[in-house]
């Protein structure tokens, strides 16, 4: 990591986005935020309109710190609201209340031009009418960016353990598809663009940092468990990951002057998978390099043409994007394209 910093300092790359996430960064002392931003300005060329985001939970303690975060240089806030339904918050195991959400978002929108909030849908007993009512409430919050994620069961979580025991924790696929189409329709009618499959924004409020991920561009991951990516010659990617344990990360910093635990190169095929996996989430789609089509064993050209025929994707020369019809089948499309 130290070497990487030195190389970047000699050949500065313009920084367009800084993102304080991965938990509850608002619990950090303001002085640490200020020092990190000062260091970034020393090491890199920073865009005049740089996006600097901090994630926050809607707790009273974190809400009180929002003004200090603005004075430190933060210009965008993302709040983990999750729901405006008390039953859903309880189901998800969240400790905050609906009042906490309203207080946090009221404070945030009063301080910041760009405020985002995350919401989750697809609970077992959720209905279209109930979710529509919640969406109407969400739209009254004055947000410029809304992330609406379908509830998924991931390995290593309590939900996964419960689901393995036979408990039903999400609605069925058909209802989930209906809820997705309902979300997209209501957002569109209220001036939000579906720029990514689960993200909706006013025209000037796309999350620049997430676009870096989805477009397979370069970023530096700092802090425990952070991932980084850099594009190398010959279409390779440098992948770094720091130690997950905060204690182990701090110890490595003291001993080695960096906390990188994994440092390897991904080959052209792995890079291609990343581009497809991330890029097809974007409504605008992606431009695929010519060498994509030389790797038929890695991208299934038969499925590519079939999806085009079925109007699930648009393909023009090397530009590919998923159609509105194809969005509800995105996981299947990606899986088949990547064999």
URMODA-V181832 format. One record per backbone hydrogen bond with DSSP energy under -0.5 kcal/mol. CO is the residue of the C=O (numbers start at 1). NH is the residue of the N-H. Records with the same first field share a line. If there is no record, write none. Layout:
CO: NH  NH
This chain:
1: 5
2: 6
3: 7
4: 8
5: 9
6: 10
7: 11
13: 45
14: 16
15: 47
16: 51
18: 53
19: 21
20: 55
24: 27
25: 28
29: 32  33
30: 34
31: 35
32: 36
33: 37
34: 38
35: 39
36: 40
37: 41
38: 42
39: 43
40: 44
44: 46
45: 15
47: 50
50: 52
51: 18  53
52: 75  76
53: 20
54: 78
55: 26
56: 80
57: 59
59: 63
60: 64
62: 65
63: 66
65: 69
66: 70
67: 71
68: 72
69: 73  74
70: 73
75: 114
76: 54
77: 79  116
78: 56
79: 81  118
81: 83
82: 120
84: 86
85: 89
86: 90
87: 91
88: 92
89: 93  94
90: 93
97: 101
98: 102
99: 103
100: 104
101: 105
102: 106
103: 107
104: 108
105: 109
106: 110
107: 111
108: 111  112
113: 115
114: 77
115: 144  145
116: 79
117: 147
118: 82
119: 149
121: 151
122: 171
123: 126
127: 131
128: 132
129: 133
130: 134
131: 135
132: 136
133: 137
134: 138
135: 139
137: 140
138: 141
144: 202
145: 117
146: 148  200
147: 119  149
149: 121
152: 154
154: 157
157: 161
158: 162
159: 163
160: 164
161: 165
162: 165  167
163: 166
167: 169
172: 176
173: 177
174: 178
175: 179
176: 180
177: 181
178: 182
179: 183
180: 184
181: 185
182: 186
183: 187
184: 188
185: 189
186: 190
187: 190  192
188: 191
193: 195  201
195: 283  284
196: 199
198: 148
199: 195  196
200: 146
201: 193
202: 205
206: 208
207: 211
208: 212
209: 213
210: 214
211: 215
212: 217
213: 216
219: 221  229
220: 222
223: 226
226: 242
228: 240
229: 219
230: 238
232: 235  236
233: 236
236: 232
237: 239  266
238: 230
239: 264
240: 228
241: 261  262
243: 225
245: 249
246: 250
247: 251
248: 252
249: 253
250: 254
251: 255
252: 256  257  258
253: 257
259: 243
262: 241
264: 239
266: 237
267: 271
268: 272
269: 273
270: 274
271: 275
272: 276
273: 277
274: 278
275: 279
276: 280
278: 281
279: 282
281: 197
282: 285
286: 288  320
289: 292
290: 293
291: 294
292: 295
295: 298  299
299: 301
300: 304
301: 305
302: 306
303: 307
304: 308
305: 309
306: 310
307: 312  313
308: 311
312: 323
314: 321
316: 319
318: 288  320
319: 316
320: 286
321: 314
323: 327
324: 328
326: 329
327: 330
329: 333
330: 334
331: 335
332: 336
333: 337
334: 338
336: 339
337: 300
